[in-house]
Each structure stands twice: as C-alpha cells, then as structure tokens.
Amino acid sequence: MKKSVVLSGVLLLAFSLWNCETDQNGNDDGALTTFIRAEHYYVGRRAPSWDVIHIPSIWARGQISGSSIPNVDYVDLSGIQYGDPEYFFTELGYTYFSPNTRIWSDTIPEPIFDPLTVRISSDIGEIEGSVSLPDTIETLSIDAADTIPVGTAITISWTGGEADFYDVGYYHNWMPDEWTWLGYSRDTIVTGNSVTLDGSYFPYNGLIEDIYVVPMCGPFPEIGAEPNMVGDGYGYLYFENQDIESDRTIAIGEGINLDFFFKPTAAAPQPEDRSDRITQKIKSRIGY
C-alpha cells in the first residue's frame, strides 16, 4: 500500500516462547513473554540547530519476562540490532528493554521499516515476525454541531489511514451536578472508517474534546486472535502510525462554566497516557 510518511507511531510487540501448556487462545503458553512499544516519530529539538522539528524515527522499549528472568541476547528491528547490556535492565521478575538512541528515518534507506521485522533472541530461544505500516490518516471529521443537546450521538469519520483497525478516543468532561466537574478519557477499537458514539455516553452537561484516531496494523485484538510471530513460540506484533487529532471542543447541553472551577477532578490526558492506555487495551482484548 502507498504510504504518506515513512514512519510515525507506536509499535506494540507481544511474544511467548514454547512450553507444554496453552493459553486461552489455544496457543502454547510460553516460557518467555514480552510487550515492546516503539515510537516512530519525534517532536523536539535536534543538534546542531536545536530548532523544534518533527522527524519520523524508531525508539523501542518494553518488558520481557518469562518463567525465569530471561537473558536477552539482542532485539533486532529490521536489521538494526540492539544487544549492548546497557539496553537491558533487570527489574522484579522481568527484563526491561530501552535503547538510549533513536533510529532516525533520514539516516537509513527506505523502505527498511515497511514492513517492520522484529526478531528477539534470548537464552531460551528466538521469535520473529513482521507487520506493515498503516497509511497516514488524511482527514478527520466530526458529525456534530459545536453545541449538542444532552444525550445526542456523534459520529467520527476519517479518510486515508488504510489499516487493520483503529483506536478512536476522546476526553469527556461533565457535570453530574452544579458543584462537581468530572473528566476521563474514553476510547474504542474499530474497523472501517467511522464510529458513532451513542448518546447514552453523554447524559449530563459537559464538553467533548481531544478527539483522535490512531491507525494500526496487526491481528485484531480479541480473544482467539491469530498470532503473527513465529519461531520458538508465538506472538502478536502491532504497528501504529501517527494519530490525527481534532482541535474542536463540543459542548453538551449547557457545557461547563470553566471560570467557576480552578481545575477538574481529573487531569487532561498526556500523549504518554494515550500510548499506555492503548497498550493495556490491546493486552486485555487478546487475553494476554
């Protein structure tokens, strides 16, 4: 498929090395398991100019555990190998992997990361898999006025981003009474290019903001998902492209009088919170 950018997003990796038991998906339950997330974009400052830039890149990190704390030989990302002991840290019951350098997309030939191939070698075996990079989402639209009645459904749709599935989320502030302001993040995983949020989600005056869509490739996260990693076990490999986010704020009913409050009872989500939430949702849905 045609890609609008080289790399941008997050990689999630889960694998298990073989033993004689099976998990709830019917796969051999491994002696070694891992979840690795790799960011594929960078917004910040870079030498020598130190101007704020946005450059696609790879930065993987995650947890590798097993029936005993594994001795990891290396993690290989499409031919670029991380094996230095400084990349691996032993924690309580697992090994944490995090390189201290990024793989910049402007320093490698294309299309080295599409598909992305990941191989992990340890003292109890190896496992390998690959996954394609989803296209960049081009447009995001929200079928709702700036102010909607309480209990009104809204539809979110997008174009581009050809992917296996999408994580769609938003931040919801609401007032169950005139003295309380609550807020939380909510997201769902869907296929296709649109989703309708039921009006029952919005029973009070409030605000909807930070609406986003993340395109992802990999096995659809559900019990019974077919693994896409093979070797001395099985695993699940996911590749995420950069999200698209709306700057719209939609008022529900009378909205919220922000001047009345110093702060909400829950802080607005940060990008790292979003990544962690997506990771946990996928792990939960595949029964990992």
Steps between C-alpha positions, in 0.01 A plus 500: 500500500613857439631681806474874562788499745785263566442440869286646771334338794541220749594133478361251748661157516389195693655156477536176692756222472376141510422272786239227540199702617250705300340839555133596463552548124619141460863597445792342682556709812860613480788498740574854380257788440547863404327825412714753316386844385700700246428862414550592137493874518680772690394855576770699674845648447788339317864601457658703355234771458278387792193633320171325579450230236283199416703208361376140470720261698507173691534473876400167652452421865315240699490207739630147441417236760463124537501198728840635605652841438618472137850570381434694177776479238356773277193668359519549122284764325516440123874428507599756763606302804497599866708262708703719732433419868426868562173455308369239745414551866396228740193592701290293739412192293579635153753667273429856384627596153563864399771626262640844575510601133243545225519354150442809285312438176724744313807287580376171349388390152128458431297284544694330779215533749208412271438224570665512839668174599577432865717216628579434865769253607535374856653213692176300457443555128413745224182637351440719194215677326422787266218747451417773247483870576145639467446804281482847649148626574427796273184661642291478815138618522247513783129494415381728779433870554712700741217463754281188515209401729568267792474137384589570136712249306798622299673334203875517442632413155834520318665443163828332416686300759439160338554273800378180665324694775486839675506625857252789532491706816397828662506684831164554670434763768156503658304638794276248681391792719566873522791458744693211342719490190622155392722398209637183346642358178302244305597305189384211285657274234318472167542397138373710210530878475235626741347443842185635668518582870163420655311786657473305827870582554408867545216527756617826664614848412864481399771525234650260245854579388835347397331271246761287324540197271804268490547257204651160587603181324517156658257232620168651601515501882247243620502161668604244240708744295744320268863570598724664239836400653662157466812316616549335837151610597238748385426869529302808403666791321328837448610805303345841553522811282472858621162598636278781375330725754223758484530837671122530531319524834136391495270627776235261630187674620609809695866395488716582802569838656877465512544831684313355796761229559870521573563155350311179412507192723704318230787641297482514121684208335861526388641321190683242713172423681337429164776256399478316831121481476512353148759245615286388792185481287668275240649274768160469667313428176733222384495351850869551556 
